[in-house]
């Protein structure tokens, strides 16, 4: 069972049977099929995990799923083009490819974690693997999520970074991603925004700062530049907690409460800047709005610096 679907093997016993199978089944791997209607209702992430289950079921021994496949299993959000092929770790030097399967070679296979029927890399290893091969924003996003949800500690992430051999692919990128990661980053959009600020040389914000007034608690804001009195809010699709099943009146009430929250923040003398995903992705609209609020570039020294000085102290077996 994967994603609510049962992976089955369809017998190839003639043209008529093949046509019948084709009408109701979706091929996810050679010899492995699922219900077509159910498949089409799955998200891209869920479809990737169904493919992973099909591969796991067909393997003679346990496959160790890694990178984006492991990230999907743990629910860690990556940023950018989504991987459609299943990824596994294999011993260094193994050869061969299969359609829809990427073999990531490593010198030493780590122990896996059994999760929903799949053997996957642990959250810390998964996050560092992502940071090594994908964008800085993607690496920060998965590390933010792992820290926020308590799936990995900063020490565990640091140990995985140190375990990468000196000069190993992506070691510096992973170290930088960890330096920028913060358990206050509560969404991929916030993580992307923070990386864009770092790359542009804007001052580092404080995250998830609470505000109160004479009426009591107002709320927590995504970002805050204390010296300038500027609040930054990333508006994602789920920002306001509006459920598609709610009535228009309920949705309007939620948005009204958010407006009141912002009015109370402004009454404290704060400037509130809002942006959406496309602003952060494009970066220019995001930076333009923050400049209008008084932020300036040239303050990148306020951001943390990657620390790889203790790499020789780790007792973990190095991986590549």
C-alpha positions in Angstrom: 0.0 0.0 0.0 1.5 3.4 -1.0 -0.3 6.7 -1.0 -3.5 4.9 -0.4 -3.0 2.8 -3.5 -2.1 -0.9 -3.7 0.8 -1.6 -6.1 -0.1 -4.7 -8.1 1.6 -6.9 -10.7 -0.4 -7.2 -13.9 0.1 -10.5 -15.7 0.8 -10.2 -19.4 -1.3 -13.0 -20.8 -2.3 -11.7 -24.2 -3.5 -8.6 -26.1 -7.0 -8.7 -24.6 -5.7 -8.8 -21.0 -3.2 -6.1 -21.8 -6.0 -3.8 -23.1 -8.1 -4.4 -20.0 -5.2 -3.6 -17.7 -4.4 -0.5 -19.7 -8.0 0.7 -19.3 -8.0 0.7 -15.5 -4.3 0.6 -14.4 -1.5 3.1 -14.4 2.0 1.7 -14.9 4.4 3.1 -12.3 7.3 0.7 -13.1 7.9 -2.4 -15.2 5.4 -4.9 -14.0 4.0 -2.6 -11.3 0.6 -0.9 -11.6 -1.9 1.0 -9.6 -5.5 2.1 -10.0 -5.5 4.8 -12.7 -8.2 7.0 -11.1 -6.5 7.0 -7.7 -3.2 7.7 -9.3 -4.5 10.9 -11.0 -5.8 12.2 -7.7 -2.4 12.0 -6.1 0.0 14.9 -5.7 3.3 14.8 -7.5 5.0 14.1 -4.2 2.7 11.2 -3.4 3.2 9.7 -6.9 7.0 9.7 -6.3 6.5 7.7 -3.1 4.3 5.2 -4.9 7.1 4.7 -7.4 9.5 4.2 -4.5 7.2 1.6 -3.0 7.1 -0.2 -6.3 10.9 -0.3 -6.5 11.1 -1.4 -2.9 8.7 -4.2 -3.4 10.7 -5.5 -6.5 14.1 -5.3 -4.8 15.9 -8.5 -3.7 17.1 -6.6 -0.6 16.2 -3.3 1.0 16.8 -0.2 -1.0 18.0 2.9 0.8 16.0 5.8 -0.5 17.7 9.2 -0.3 17.7 12.8 -1.4 14.3 14.0 -2.8 12.6 10.7 -2.3 13.6 10.6 1.4 12.7 14.3 1.7 9.2 13.5 0.4 8.9 10.6 2.9 9.8 12.9 5.8 7.7 15.8 4.4 10.7 18.1 4.0 10.0 20.8 1.4 12.4 21.4 -1.4 12.4 24.4 -3.7 12.6 24.5 -7.5 12.2 21.8 -10.1 10.7 18.8 -8.4 12.5 15.5 -8.9 10.4 12.9 -10.7 12.8 10.0 -10.5 13.3 7.9 -7.4 16.7 8.3 -5.8 18.6 5.6 -3.8 22.1 5.4 -2.3 24.4 2.7 -3.5 27.9 1.5 -2.7 30.6 3.6 -4.4 31.6 2.0 -7.8 28.3 0.3 -8.6 27.2 0.8 -12.2 23.9 0.7 -14.1 20.8 2.8 -14.6 17.1 2.1 -14.7 14.3 4.2 -16.1 12.9 6.5 -13.4 15.7 5.6 -10.9 18.8 7.6 -10.0 21.6 5.8 -8.1 23.5 8.2 -5.9 26.9 6.7 -5.1 28.5 6.9 -1.7 31.6 5.4 -0.2 29.8 4.2 3.0 26.1 3.3 3.1 24.5 4.8 6.3 21.9 3.0 8.4 18.4 3.7 7.1 15.2 4.4 9.0 12.0 2.4 8.3 9.3 5.0 7.5 5.9 4.0 6.1 7.3 0.8 4.6 10.3 2.5 3.0 14.0 2.4 4.1 15.1 6.0 4.0 18.1 8.1 5.1 17.6 9.9 8.4 16.4 13.5 8.3 19.8 15.0 9.0 21.5 13.0 6.3 18.6 13.7 3.9 18.8 17.5 4.5 22.6 17.6 4.0 22.3 15.5 0.8 19.7 17.9 -0.6 21.9 20.9 0.3 24.8 19.3 -1.5 23.1 18.7 -4.8 20.3 21.3 -5.0 20.1 25.1 -4.7 21.0 27.0 -1.5 17.3 27.9 -1.0 16.3 24.2 -1.2 19.0 23.2 1.3 17.9 25.9 3.8 14.3 25.0 3.3 14.8 21.3 4.2 17.0 22.2 7.2 14.6 24.8 8.4 11.8 22.3 8.3 13.9 19.5 10.0 14.8 21.9 12.8 11.3 23.4 13.2 9.7 20.0 13.4 12.3 18.5 15.7 13.3 15.8 13.1 17.0 16.8 13.5 19.1 18.9 15.8 21.6 21.5 14.7 24.4 19.2 16.1 23.1 16.3 14.0 23.1 18.4 10.9 26.5 19.7 11.6 27.8 16.2 12.1 26.5 15.2 8.7 28.2 18.2 7.1 31.5 17.4 8.8 31.2 13.8 7.6 31.5 14.9 4.0 35.1 14.6 2.9 37.1 17.8 2.5 36.7 18.9 -1.1 33.6 16.6 -1.4 30.9 17.8 -3.7 28.6 20.4 -2.1 30.3 20.4 1.3 30.6 24.2 1.3 27.0 24.7 0.1 25.7 22.4 2.8 27.8 24.2 5.5 26.3 27.6 4.3 22.8 26.2 4.2 23.2 25.1 7.8 24.6 28.5 8.8 21.5 30.1 7.4 19.0 27.5 8.6 16.8 28.5 11.5 14.0 26.7 13.3 12.0 29.9 13.1 11.6 29.3 9.3 8.1 27.9 9.2 7.6 27.6 5.4 9.6 27.1 2.2 8.5 30.6 1.1 10.1 32.1 4.2 13.2 30.1 3.7 13.5 31.2 0.0 12.9 34.8 1.1 15.6 34.7 3.7 18.1 33.3 1.2 17.3 36.0 -1.2 17.9 38.6 1.5 21.3 37.0 2.3 22.3 36.9 -1.4 21.4 40.6 -1.9 23.3 41.7 1.2 20.3 42.9 3.1 20.4 42.9 7.0 19.5 39.7 8.8 16.0 39.7 10.3 14.9 38.2 13.6 12.3 35.4 13.1 8.9 34.7 14.7 9.0 37.8 17.0 5.9 38.2 19.2 4.1 41.6 19.6 1.6 42.8 22.2 -0.3 46.0 22.8 -2.7 47.3 25.4 -5.3 44.7 24.2 -2.9 41.9 24.7 -1.2 39.4 22.3 -1.2 40.5 18.7 0.7 37.6 17.1 4.1 36.4 15.8 5.6 37.9 12.6 7.7 36.1 10.1 10.6 38.6 10.1 11.5 41.7 12.0 14.2 44.3 11.6 14.2 45.9 15.1 16.4 48.8 14.4 14.2 50.0 11.5 10.9 48.9 13.0 10.1 46.9 9.9 8.0 43.7 9.9 8.2 41.3 7.0 5.4 38.9 6.2 5.4 36.1 3.6 1.9 35.5 2.4 1.6 31.8 1.4 -1.5 30.0 0.3 -2.1 28.7 3.8 -1.0 31.9 5.5 -4.5 32.7 6.9 -5.7 29.1 7.5 -8.5 29.4 5.0 -9.7 25.9 4.2 -11.4 25.3 0.8 -14.3 23.7 2.6 -15.1 26.8 4.5 -17.8 29.2 3.5 -17.1 32.6 2.0 -18.3 34.2 5.3 -15.8 32.1 7.3 -13.0 33.0 4.9 -13.9 36.6 5.1 -13.8 36.5 8.9 -10.3 35.0 8.9 -9.1 37.7 6.5 -10.8 40.4 8.6 -9.0 39.2 11.7 -5.7 39.4 9.8 -6.4 42.9 8.7 -7.1 43.9 12.4 -3.8 42.2 13.4 -1.9 44.3 10.8 -3.6 47.5 11.9 -2.6 46.8 15.5 1.0 46.3 14.4 1.0 49.6 12.5 -0.5 51.3 15.5 2.7 50.4 17.3 4.6 52.5 14.8 5.8 49.5 12.8 6.1 49.3 9.0 4.5 46.1 7.6 5.9 44.8 4.3 4.1 41.8 2.7 5.1 39.7 -0.3 4.0 36.5 -2.0 5.8 33.5 -3.6 6.4 35.1 -7.0 7.9 38.2 -5.3 10.4 36.1 -3.5 11.2 33.9 -6.5 11.6 36.8 -8.8 13.5 38.7 -6.0 13.3 42.1 -7.6 9.8 42.9 -6.3 10.8 41.7 -2.8 13.9 43.8 -2.7 12.0 46.8 -4.0 9.4 46.7 -1.3 12.0 46.3 1.4 14.1 49.2 0.1 11.0 51.4 0.2 10.6 50.4 3.9 14.2 51.6 4.6 16.3 48.5 4.3 19.6 48.8 2.6 22.3 46.4 1.3 25.8 46.0 2.6 25.0 44.4 5.9 25.7 40.7 5.0 28.3 40.6 7.8 25.3 40.2 10.2 24.6 36.8 8.8 26.3 33.7 10.3 29.4 32.3 8.7 29.8 28.6 8.0 32.0 26.8 10.4 33.9 23.8 9.1 36.9 24.2 11.5 35.9 21.2 13.6 35.6 18.8 10.7 38.5 16.7 11.9 36.9 16.2 15.3 33.9 14.2 14.0 34.0 10.5 14.7 31.4 9.7 12.0 32.5 7.8 8.9 32.9 10.2 6.0 30.5 9.9 3.1 30.6 11.2 -0.4 
